[in-house]
């Protein structure tokens, strides 16, 4: 029951792209991405079900794409046309599945995304 590991954050200019990834050693069902700016509550960004259905917050719709890896233990967030207001720490949330049932929700430790010229 260790934390998922995130990567892919960094500094990018407005209009640029980043691809975040998050992986866990166990099998994952539902997965999601959230972001948090200092002084604000953590905000849901995107999610995907165990069946691959996706949903997005309006602020990123059309620019971000969430996807899951073939092994069902990895989630990606492709971020295009990044804007300064996308700057935040991005966290993945993963639903661990055991014996066909969700048994735990795990948060990654976060990866910083900074969009600035």
C-alpha positions, -999 to +999 in steps of 0.1 A: +000+000+000+027+025-011+019+057-027+017+060-065+046+076-081+041+107-104+064+122-129+064+145-159+059+179-142+081+209-149+083+243-163+066+250-197+057+281-216+021+291-223+008+270-252+032+242-245+025+206-235+034+182-208+026+146-202+022+135-166+023+099-156+014+080-124+020+044-117+014+019-089+025-016-083-010-030-079-040-032-102-059+000-105-096+006-113-108+041-114-081+068-117-081+106-116-060+137-117-064+166-093-045+199-089-040+222-061-027+258-058-014+270-025-042+286-006-069+268-025-086+234-021-076+205-043-096+205-075-106+176-096-093+178-132-100+145-149-110+110-142-113+076-160-132+046-149-120+010-149-138+007-183-120+036-198-147+062-198-134+097-192-146+130-178-130+164-174-134+196-156-147+224-179-115+243-173-094+217-191-119+202-215-105+200-250-069+206-239-062+177-215-066+140-221-065+113-194-057+078-204-048+046-187-020+022-194-025-013-208-015-029-175-042-010-155-017+003-131-007+035-148-026+067-157-014+096-179-025+131-183-016+147-216-018+185-212-018+206-243-022+244-248-011+250-213-021+282-197-007+301-167-038+293-147-029+256-151+000+261-128-004+239-098+008+208-081-009+178-098-019+147-079-030+114-092-056+094-073-058+057-079-084+031-068-066-001-060-085-032-070-080-066-054-101-097-062-122-075-085-132-050-058-119-015-050-101-018-017-082+015-013-078+050-027-043+062-030-029+097-036+004+104-053+027+129-036+023+154-064+043+169-093+047+206-099+035+220-132+045+256-138+033+275-169+051+307-174+069+328-199 
